[in-house]
Amino acid sequence: MSEQNSKERQIMMVMRKVLAQIIKDTTPPLRTMKHPLSPQTIEDVRNCLGLIAARERELADEAGVPVEKPYFSDEKPAAEVVPIDRIGRAPGSDEE
């Protein structure tokens, strides 16, 4: 990754984090309360976040960085680790 792309990626990350923090700070605690930002400003922030995410993805693709995807801590992993001593046995079979 070139130094320029690295710097741009860093800028994109900081911009995304700042916008996310602004959203957290301005979001009212209850859904019934009026949001302090206008609907147009909210839509503009969404568009900015979308553009930032798209550019981050472009920079990651250029650098050959694998897709960074968030996950939940209780989410079942895509792969299951199988102990080597259980290979070849039927599931639930405890015979030696």
Backbone torsions as a table, in degrees:
resi	resn	phi	psi	omega
1	MET	NA	130.9	-180.0
2	SER	-70.6	160.8	-179.0
3	GLU	-63.4	-36.0	179.6
4	GLN	-65.7	-45.7	178.9
5	ASN	-65.1	-37.0	178.2
6	SER	-63.1	-43.4	179.2
7	LYS	-65.4	-42.8	179.4
8	GLU	-62.8	-41.4	178.8
9	ARG	-63.2	-39.6	178.0
10	GLN	-64.5	-41.8	177.8
11	ILE	-61.9	-44.5	179.6
12	MET	-60.7	-42.3	-179.7
13	MET	-63.0	-44.4	-179.6
14	VAL	-65.1	-42.4	179.2
15	MET	-61.7	-42.9	179.0
16	ARG	-62.3	-44.3	-179.2
17	LYS	-65.6	-39.6	179.3
18	VAL	-65.4	-45.3	178.3
19	LEU	-62.1	-40.6	178.5
20	ALA	-63.7	-38.8	179.2
21	GLN	-68.5	-37.9	176.3
22	ILE	-61.8	-42.1	178.3
23	ILE	-61.1	-46.2	179.8
24	LYS	-61.9	-42.8	-176.3
25	ASP	-70.3	-29.3	-176.1
26	THR	-98.2	-10.8	-179.3
27	THR	-72.7	124.6	179.5
28	PRO	-65.5	150.5	-177.5
29	PRO	-65.6	-26.3	-179.7
30	LEU	-118.4	142.8	179.6
31	ARG	-65.3	-23.2	-178.1
32	THR	-77.1	-15.1	-179.9
33	MET	-81.8	149.2	179.8
34	LYS	-75.2	136.0	178.9
35	HIS	-74.0	137.6	-178.8
36	PRO	-69.2	-20.5	178.5
37	LEU	-90.6	146.4	178.9
38	SER	-71.1	157.2	177.5
39	PRO	-57.1	-35.9	179.3
40	GLN	-66.7	-40.6	178.3
41	THR	-65.3	-40.5	178.1
42	ILE	-61.5	-43.6	178.6
43	GLU	-65.2	-39.2	178.3
44	ASP	-64.1	-39.9	177.6
45	VAL	-64.6	-41.5	176.7
46	ARG	-59.8	-44.4	179.0
47	ASN	-63.0	-41.0	177.7
48	CYS	-61.1	-45.8	179.7
49	LEU	-63.0	-37.8	177.3
50	GLY	-64.4	-42.7	178.5
51	LEU	-66.4	-40.3	178.4
52	ILE	-62.4	-45.3	-179.9
53	ALA	-62.4	-40.8	-179.9
54	ALA	-65.0	-42.4	-179.8
55	ARG	-69.1	-39.1	176.1
56	GLU	-59.7	-41.2	178.5
57	ARG	-64.3	-42.4	177.8
58	GLU	-59.8	-46.2	-179.7
59	LEU	-64.5	-39.8	178.6
60	ALA	-65.7	-40.2	178.2
61	ASP	-63.6	-42.7	179.1
62	GLU	-62.2	-35.6	-177.9
63	ALA	-84.5	-9.3	-179.0
64	GLY	77.4	22.0	179.0
65	VAL	-79.3	132.9	178.9
66	PRO	-65.2	160.9	-178.9
67	VAL	-61.7	125.8	178.0
68	GLU	-96.6	111.1	-174.4
69	LYS	-119.7	131.6	177.6
70	PRO	-70.4	156.4	178.0
71	TYR	-144.1	158.4	177.3
72	PHE	-90.6	144.9	-177.6
73	SER	-64.2	-26.8	179.5
74	ASP	-95.5	5.5	180.0
75	GLU	-72.0	135.6	179.8
76	LYS	-70.0	130.0	-179.8
77	PRO	-64.6	153.8	-178.9
78	ALA	-67.3	-32.1	-179.1
79	ALA	-113.4	146.4	178.8
80	GLU	-112.2	128.3	179.5
81	VAL	-78.3	127.7	179.7
82	VAL	-115.8	122.3	178.0
83	PRO	-59.5	141.9	-174.7
84	ILE	-61.7	-30.1	-179.5
85	ASP	-74.0	-8.5	179.4
86	ARG	-101.1	-3.1	-179.3
87	ILE	-67.7	131.9	178.6
88	GLY	93.3	-9.3	177.8
89	ARG	-98.4	150.9	177.1
90	ALA	-70.4	145.6	177.5
91	PRO	-59.9	137.4	179.1
92	GLY	87.1	-7.8	-180.0
93	SER	-87.0	119.6	-178.1
94	ASP	-106.6	11.8	-177.0
95	GLU	-75.5	146.6	-178.4
96	GLU	-94.6	NA	NA
